Amino acid sequence: MDAQVDVFKALGDETRLKIVKCLLTQEYCACEFTFDIQKDQTTISRHLKILVDAGILKSEKKGRNIIYSIKDKATIDMLKNFGIEGMACCEGIKYER
């Protein structure tokens, strides 16, 4: 039950919902979120940590960057069932690596 509470708490913030929506389409480096979500790097990183700690996201170090993605297919399906996929987001993200 505590894991479910953590998921709902993590998704109870507009910025984190936008991050998750973006990650439903592809993986991103934390620095790439600042373009569309319009928050500073420190704030984005704090939100990403909350999502990782809740078991929604996973991270992988690639070179100097940490790349974030949705944890697994079951989590993707759960998020789509919540309707997160239909939110407006990510139009301005520049995906350059």
N, C-alpha and C positions, 0 to 999 in steps of 0.2 A: 504493500500500500504506500509506503514512503516514497518509492521510486515513482509511482504515478503522481503523487503530490509534487515532487520535484519537477516533473515534466510540465505539469500545468502551471506551476509557479514560474518556470523558465519561459513559457510561452505567454505569460500574462503581461508582457511588455511590448509596446509597439515596435521599438527598435529591434528586439530579438525576433519578433515575427517577420520583419522585413529581411533580416539576415537569413532566416530559415527559408523564406520564399525564394530568395536569390539562390540559395544552395540547392534548391529542388531542381534547378536547371543545369548547374555545373559546379565544380569546386572553385574556391577562391582563396587567395591570400588575404590576410586581414587588412593589408594596406589598400586593397582594391575596393573595400566597402565604403571608404571615406568619400568617394565621388558621388554616389547616389544617396546614401543614407545621411550624409552631411553631418557627421559626428567626427570628433577628433580620434586619432589612432588609439589613444589610451582608453577612451570610452568604448570604442568598438572591441578592443581586446578584452575589456572587462565583461562585456556582453557575450563574447565568444566563449570565455571561460565558464560562465554560468551555463551556457548551452552544452558544453563538453561535460561539465560536472553532472548535469541532469541526464546524460546518456543520449542526447539527441544528435550531437555532432562528434566527429572524430577529427584528429589532426595528424598531419604527417610533415616532418621536416624535409624540405627539398632545397638543398643549397642553403642560402641564407634566409629563405622564406619558410613560414609554416602555412601549409595548405589545409583548409578546412573543407569538410564535406559531411553530408548526412551519414549517420552511423551505419545504416544497413537498409536493405529493401523493406523490412518490416516497419522501420521507422518512417521511411518515405511513404509507404502506404497509409500509415496512421496519420501523418501530416496532411496528405491529400484528402483523407476522409474528414479531417477537421475543416477543410475548405481553404487552407492556407495558399494553395496553388493559385486561387483566383484573385489574390490580392495584387494591387498595383505595386511594382517595385522593380528595381534593377535595370531600368532602361538606360541609366547613365554610366553604368559600371564599365570601365575600360579593362578588358581582359588581356593584359600584355605580360608575358614572361619570357 
